[in-house]
Structure formats: C-alpha cells, structure tokens
C-alpha cells in the first residue's frame, strides 16, 4: 500500500510538472506572437510616416509652383502695364503708322494671356493627378 501511495504521489507530481511545462511553453508562444505583432505595427507606422513625408513634399512643391505662377503673372502684368504706357505715349504722338503696331501689340497681349490661362489649366490638372495618386497610395 505504501508503495502504491508513493507511486500515486509521483504520478501526481509528474502530471503537475507536465502542466507547468505546458503553461511555460504557451506563455513563450504568446510572447513570440506579441513580438511579431509589435514588429508589424512598427513597419506599418514607418510606412505611414513615409506617406506623410511624401504628401508634405508634394504640398511644398505645389505651394512653390503656385508662388512661381503668381510671380509669372505679376511679371506679365508689369509688361502689360509698360505696353499700355507705350501705347498712351504713341497716341499722344498720333501718327498713322502706329495704329498697326498697336494692333500687333494687342494681338501679342491676347496671345500671352491665352498662354497663361493654358499654363494655369495644365498646372491644375497636374495638381489633380498628384492628389489622386497620393490618395491611391
């Protein structure tokens, strides 16, 4: 009887040890999984940061382009004003041959204006495309 009791005790001890070992293994597995999840999260965060940086760069470029457009417009406006001044002076002179020059200058000015509007349209289209690409990414 004593031996049987001893064997039973040992059996119980072994089973407890087995359970304890199994729990340790489970805990190790869980920790491994947690580490993997954390790694994935970090990778995703880095990807998001890169996207944000990309967007910021594109926004800066857009602002730069807008400023460039404004500067171009200002220069064109100054050129037009000078042309108007010249035309006013020519009118004061009142010579007949000057009328043809005036017409040519008007045509040139209209052409400049048209080109400016086309540039504006193109830049707006490019902006739209860039924004769509950013949204897609």
C-alpha positions as CSV (number, residue, x, y, z in Angstrom):
1,X,0.0,0.0,0.0
2,X,2.8,2.4,0.9
3,X,4.4,1.7,-2.5
4,X,1.2,2.3,-4.3
5,X,0.7,5.6,-2.4
6,X,4.3,6.6,-3.3
7,X,3.7,5.8,-7.0
8,X,0.5,7.8,-7.0
9,X,2.3,10.7,-5.4
10,X,5.0,10.6,-8.1
11,X,2.4,10.3,-10.8
12,X,0.6,13.4,-9.5
13,X,4.0,15.2,-9.2
14,X,4.8,14.3,-12.8
15,X,1.4,15.5,-14.1
16,X,1.8,18.8,-12.2
17,X,5.3,19.2,-13.7
18,X,3.9,18.4,-17.2
19,X,1.1,21.0,-16.8
20,X,3.6,23.6,-15.6
21,X,5.9,22.9,-18.5
22,X,2.9,23.2,-20.9
23,X,2.0,26.6,-19.4
24,X,5.5,27.8,-19.8
25,X,5.5,26.8,-23.5
26,X,2.2,28.5,-24.1
27,X,3.5,31.7,-22.5
28,X,6.6,31.6,-24.7
29,X,4.5,31.2,-27.8
30,X,2.2,34.1,-26.7
31,X,5.3,36.3,-26.2
32,X,6.7,35.4,-29.6
33,X,3.4,36.3,-31.2
34,X,3.3,39.6,-29.4
35,X,6.7,40.4,-30.6
36,X,5.7,39.6,-34.2
37,X,2.6,41.8,-33.9
38,X,4.7,44.7,-32.5
39,X,7.2,44.4,-35.4
40,X,4.3,44.5,-37.9
41,X,2.9,47.6,-36.2
42,X,6.3,49.3,-36.3
43,X,6.6,48.5,-40.0
44,X,3.1,49.9,-40.7
45,X,3.9,53.1,-38.7
46,X,7.1,53.6,-40.7
47,X,5.1,53.2,-43.9
48,X,2.6,55.8,-42.8
49,X,5.4,58.2,-41.8
50,X,6.9,57.9,-45.3
51,X,3.5,58.5,-46.9
52,X,3.1,61.6,-44.7
53,X,6.5,62.9,-45.7
54,X,5.7,62.3,-49.3
55,X,2.5,64.3,-49.0
56,X,4.3,67.1,-47.2
57,X,6.9,67.2,-50.0
58,X,4.2,67.3,-52.7
59,X,2.3,70.1,-50.8
60,X,5.6,72.1,-50.6
61,X,6.1,71.6,-54.3
62,X,2.5,72.7,-55.1
63,X,3.0,75.9,-53.0
64,X,6.2,76.6,-54.8
65,X,4.5,76.1,-58.1
66,X,1.7,78.4,-57.1
67,X,4.2,81.1,-56.0
68,X,6.0,80.7,-59.3
69,X,2.7,81.1,-61.2
70,X,1.9,84.3,-59.1
71,X,5.3,85.7,-59.9
72,X,4.9,85.0,-63.6
73,X,1.5,86.7,-63.5
74,X,3.0,89.7,-61.8
75,X,5.7,90.0,-64.4
76,X,3.2,89.6,-67.2
77,X,1.1,92.3,-65.6
78,X,4.1,94.6,-65.4
79,X,4.9,94.0,-69.1
80,X,1.3,94.8,-70.0
81,X,1.3,98.0,-68.0
82,X,4.5,99.1,-69.7
83,X,2.9,98.3,-73.1
84,X,-0.1,100.4,-72.1
85,X,2.2,103.3,-71.2
86,X,4.0,103.0,-74.5
87,X,0.6,102.9,-76.3
88,X,-0.5,106.0,-74.4
89,X,2.7,107.8,-75.5
90,X,2.2,106.7,-79.1
91,X,-1.4,108.0,-79.0
92,X,-0.1,111.4,-77.9
93,X,2.2,111.3,-80.9
94,X,-0.9,110.4,-83.1
95,X,1.0,109.0,-86.1
96,X,-0.9,106.8,-88.6
97,X,1.7,104.0,-88.8
98,X,1.4,103.5,-85.1
99,X,-2.1,102.0,-85.4
100,X,-0.7,98.8,-86.9
101,X,1.8,98.5,-84.1
102,X,-1.0,98.9,-81.6
103,X,-3.0,96.1,-83.2
104,X,0.1,93.8,-83.2
105,X,0.7,94.6,-79.6
106,X,-2.9,93.8,-78.7
107,X,-2.7,90.5,-80.5
108,X,0.6,89.7,-78.7
109,X,-1.0,90.6,-75.4
110,X,-4.0,88.4,-76.1
111,X,-1.7,85.5,-77.0
112,X,0.3,86.0,-73.8
113,X,-3.0,85.9,-71.8
114,X,-4.2,82.8,-73.6
115,X,-0.8,81.0,-72.9
116,X,-1.0,82.0,-69.3
117,X,-4.5,80.5,-69.0
118,X,-3.4,77.3,-70.7
119,X,-0.5,77.0,-68.2
120,X,-2.9,77.5,-65.3
121,X,-5.1,74.8,-66.6
122,X,-2.2,72.4,-67.1
123,X,-0.9,73.1,-63.6
124,X,-4.4,72.5,-62.1
125,X,-4.6,69.2,-64.0
126,X,-1.2,68.1,-62.7
127,X,-2.3,69.0,-59.2
128,X,-5.4,66.9,-59.5
129,X,-3.3,64.0,-60.8
130,X,-0.9,64.3,-57.9
131,X,-3.6,64.4,-55.4
132,X,-5.3,61.4,-56.9
133,X,-2.0,59.5,-56.8
134,X,-1.5,60.4,-53.2
135,X,-5.0,59.2,-52.4
136,X,-4.4,56.0,-54.2
137,X,-1.2,55.3,-52.3
